[in-house]
Amino acid sequence: MPQLNPTPWFAILVFSWLIFLTILPQKMLKHTFTNEPTALNAEKPKTESWNWPWH
């Protein structure tokens, strides 16, 4: 049963993970976003309580 022989499949697994861990992260880190996030204000908006009559 050739499915149980790990020699070719283990090599394919190792080489594919080497490609995933070396080439793809470099390509993903080179990607630039068109919409850069802007910094939020540190001030919190002042909220007022609602004065509703409860009937």
OpenMM code with the backbone's topology and positions (N, CA, C; nanometers):
from openmm import Vec3, app, unit

residues = "MET PRO GLN LEU ASN PRO THR PRO TRP PHE ALA ILE LEU VAL PHE SER TRP LEU ILE PHE LEU THR ILE LEU PRO GLN LYS MET LEU LYS HIS THR PHE THR ASN GLU PRO THR ALA LEU ASN ALA GLU LYS PRO LYS THR GLU SER TRP ASN TRP PRO TRP HIS".split()
positions = [
    Vec3(0.0850, -0.1187, 0.0000),
    Vec3(0.0000, 0.0000, 0.0000),
    Vec3(0.0897, 0.1253, 0.0000),
    Vec3(0.0941, 0.1956, -0.1097),
    Vec3(0.1853, 0.3107, -0.1174),
    Vec3(0.1403, 0.4294, -0.0323),
    Vec3(0.0143, 0.4339, 0.0111),
    Vec3(-0.0324, 0.5456, 0.0925),
    Vec3(0.0357, 0.5473, 0.2290),
    Vec3(0.0821, 0.4319, 0.2757),
    Vec3(0.1429, 0.4232, 0.4068),
    Vec3(0.2921, 0.4529, 0.4038),
    Vec3(0.3508, 0.4678, 0.2859),
    Vec3(0.4929, 0.4995, 0.2761),
    Vec3(0.5102, 0.6499, 0.2959),
    Vec3(0.5696, 0.6955, 0.4077),
    Vec3(0.5755, 0.8388, 0.4369),
    Vec3(0.6854, 0.9136, 0.3626),
    Vec3(0.7726, 0.8448, 0.2912),
    Vec3(0.8885, 0.9103, 0.2314),
    Vec3(0.8504, 1.0211, 0.1337),
    Vec3(0.7702, 0.9973, 0.0297),
    Vec3(0.7423, 1.1097, -0.0621),
    Vec3(0.6492, 1.2137, -0.0006),
    Vec3(0.5552, 1.1706, 0.0812),
    Vec3(0.4583, 1.2648, 0.1348),
    Vec3(0.5193, 1.3545, 0.2414),
    Vec3(0.6119, 1.3016, 0.3188),
    Vec3(0.6781, 1.3831, 0.4202),
    Vec3(0.7652, 1.4905, 0.3550),
    Vec3(0.8328, 1.4562, 0.2473),
    Vec3(0.9141, 1.5550, 0.1763),
    Vec3(0.8267, 1.6644, 0.1165),
    Vec3(0.7144, 1.6280, 0.0595),
    Vec3(0.6221, 1.7270, 0.0040),
    Vec3(0.5696, 1.8179, 0.1146),
    Vec3(0.5359, 1.7607, 0.2290),
    Vec3(0.4874, 1.8396, 0.3417),
    Vec3(0.5937, 1.9380, 0.3896),
    Vec3(0.7167, 1.8925, 0.4032),
    Vec3(0.8236, 1.9795, 0.4523),
    Vec3(0.8516, 2.0916, 0.3536),
    Vec3(0.8604, 2.0610, 0.2260),
    Vec3(0.8889, 2.1647, 0.1265),
    Vec3(0.7749, 2.2652, 0.1134),
    Vec3(0.6528, 2.2188, 0.1222),
    Vec3(0.5410, 2.3126, 0.1123),
    Vec3(0.5388, 2.4060, 0.2329),
    Vec3(0.5686, 2.3540, 0.3541),
    Vec3(0.5737, 2.4416, 0.4719),
    Vec3(0.6913, 2.5371, 0.4662),
    Vec3(0.8024, 2.4960, 0.4090),
    Vec3(0.9145, 2.5878, 0.3908),
    Vec3(0.8761, 2.7032, 0.2993),
    Vec3(0.8021, 2.6724, 0.1952),
    Vec3(0.7562, 2.7784, 0.1050),
    Vec3(0.6583, 2.8699, 0.1777),
    Vec3(0.5654, 2.8109, 0.2516),
    Vec3(0.4664, 2.8922, 0.3243),
    Vec3(0.5326, 2.9823, 0.4282),
    Vec3(0.6373, 2.9341, 0.4922),
    Vec3(0.6981, 3.0098, 0.6010),
    Vec3(0.8084, 3.1047, 0.5565),
    Vec3(0.8567, 3.0935, 0.4341),
    Vec3(0.9644, 3.1818, 0.3894),
    Vec3(0.9199, 3.2810, 0.2828),
    Vec3(0.8500, 3.2346, 0.1835),
    Vec3(0.8162, 3.3220, 0.0693),
    Vec3(0.6888, 3.4017, 0.0941),
    Vec3(0.5849, 3.3368, 0.1412),
    Vec3(0.4560, 3.4047, 0.1549),
    Vec3(0.4554, 3.5178, 0.2577),
    Vec3(0.5174, 3.5050, 0.3758),
    Vec3(0.5167, 3.6189, 0.4686),
    Vec3(0.5855, 3.7421, 0.4117),
    Vec3(0.6924, 3.7237, 0.3337),
    Vec3(0.7592, 3.8378, 0.2729),
    Vec3(0.6677, 3.9084, 0.1744),
    Vec3(0.5939, 3.8322, 0.0967),
    Vec3(0.5014, 3.8928, 0.0010),
    Vec3(0.3875, 3.9645, 0.0732),
    Vec3(0.3425, 3.9070, 0.1834),
    Vec3(0.2319, 3.9690, 0.2552),
    Vec3(0.2770, 4.0959, 0.3274),
    Vec3(0.4000, 4.0991, 0.3765),
    Vec3(0.4487, 4.2181, 0.4462),
    Vec3(0.4770, 4.3329, 0.3504),
    Vec3(0.5001, 4.3044, 0.2238),
    Vec3(0.5249, 4.4097, 0.1254),
    Vec3(0.3957, 4.4778, 0.0809),
    Vec3(0.2836, 4.4179, 0.1129),
    Vec3(0.1545, 4.4734, 0.0724),
    Vec3(0.1288, 4.6044, 0.1457),
    Vec3(0.0874, 4.7053, 0.0722),
    Vec3(0.0556, 4.8337, 0.1341),
    Vec3(-0.0942, 4.8552, 0.1280),
    Vec3(-0.1465, 4.9148, 0.2315),
    Vec3(-0.2884, 4.9428, 0.2387),
    Vec3(-0.3157, 5.0812, 0.1817),
    Vec3(-0.4235, 5.0964, 0.1110),
    Vec3(-0.4580, 5.2261, 0.0539),
    Vec3(-0.5210, 5.3171, 0.1576),
    Vec3(-0.5849, 5.2605, 0.2566),
    Vec3(-0.6507, 5.3386, 0.3604),
    Vec3(-0.5769, 5.3207, 0.4915),
    Vec3(-0.4865, 5.4112, 0.5225),
    Vec3(-0.4141, 5.4012, 0.6486),
    Vec3(-0.5055, 5.4437, 0.7638),
    Vec3(-0.5053, 5.3713, 0.8739),
    Vec3(-0.5916, 5.4098, 0.9860),
    Vec3(-0.5429, 5.5394, 1.0498),
    Vec3(-0.6381, 5.6207, 1.0910),
    Vec3(-0.6037, 5.7472, 1.1559),
    Vec3(-0.6120, 5.7294, 1.3072),
    Vec3(-0.5344, 5.8075, 1.3781),
    Vec3(-0.5344, 5.7987, 1.5237),
    Vec3(-0.6628, 5.8606, 1.5792),
    Vec3(-0.7169, 5.7982, 1.6809),
    Vec3(-0.8382, 5.8491, 1.7436),
    Vec3(-0.8017, 5.9535, 1.8483),
    Vec3(-0.8943, 6.0437, 1.8727),
    Vec3(-0.8718, 6.1438, 1.9774),
    Vec3(-0.8721, 6.0772, 2.1142),
    Vec3(-0.7870, 6.1290, 2.2022),
    Vec3(-0.7812, 6.0740, 2.3374),
    Vec3(-0.8969, 6.1247, 2.4228),
    Vec3(-0.9586, 6.2354, 2.3804),
    Vec3(-1.0705, 6.2908, 2.4572),
    Vec3(-1.1959, 6.2082, 2.4352),
    Vec3(-1.2662, 6.1826, 2.5431),
    Vec3(-1.3932, 6.1122, 2.5306),
    Vec3(-1.5033, 6.2163, 2.5138),
    Vec3(-1.6008, 6.1881, 2.4302),
    Vec3(-1.7097, 6.2842, 2.4140),
    Vec3(-1.7911, 6.2968, 2.5428),
    Vec3(-1.8326, 6.4183, 2.5685),
    Vec3(-1.9093, 6.4432, 2.6897),
    Vec3(-2.0542, 6.4010, 2.6657),
    Vec3(-2.1019, 6.3151, 2.7494),
    Vec3(-2.2394, 6.2677, 2.7346),
    Vec3(-2.3273, 6.3319, 2.8402),
    Vec3(-2.4489, 6.3581, 2.8009),
    Vec3(-2.5457, 6.4157, 2.8944),
    Vec3(-2.6543, 6.3119, 2.9213),
    Vec3(-2.7027, 6.3106, 3.0439),
    Vec3(-2.8077, 6.2153, 3.0768),
    Vec3(-2.9414, 6.2640, 3.0203),
    Vec3(-3.0278, 6.1704, 2.9922),
    Vec3(-3.1587, 6.2035, 2.9390),
    Vec3(-3.2549, 6.2279, 3.0557),
    Vec3(-3.3272, 6.3348, 3.0451),
    Vec3(-3.4248, 6.3683, 3.1471),
    Vec3(-3.5656, 6.3405, 3.0950),
    Vec3(-3.5998, 6.2165, 3.0847),
    Vec3(-3.7310, 6.1821, 3.0316),
    Vec3(-3.8264, 6.1545, 3.1471),
    Vec3(-3.9490, 6.2000, 3.1329),
    Vec3(-4.0479, 6.1646, 3.2349),
    Vec3(-4.0910, 6.0173, 3.2183),
    Vec3(-4.0940, 5.9481, 3.3285),
    Vec3(-4.1355, 5.8075, 3.3231),
    Vec3(-4.2792, 5.7977, 3.3710),
    Vec3(-4.3678, 5.7640, 3.2789),
    Vec3(-4.5107, 5.7522, 3.3105),
    Vec3(-4.5575, 5.6124, 3.2999),
] * unit.nanometer
topology = app.Topology()
chain = topology.addChain("A")
for resn in residues:
    res = topology.addResidue(resn, chain)
    for name in ("N", "CA", "C"):
        topology.addAtom(name, app.Element.getBySymbol(name[0]), res)
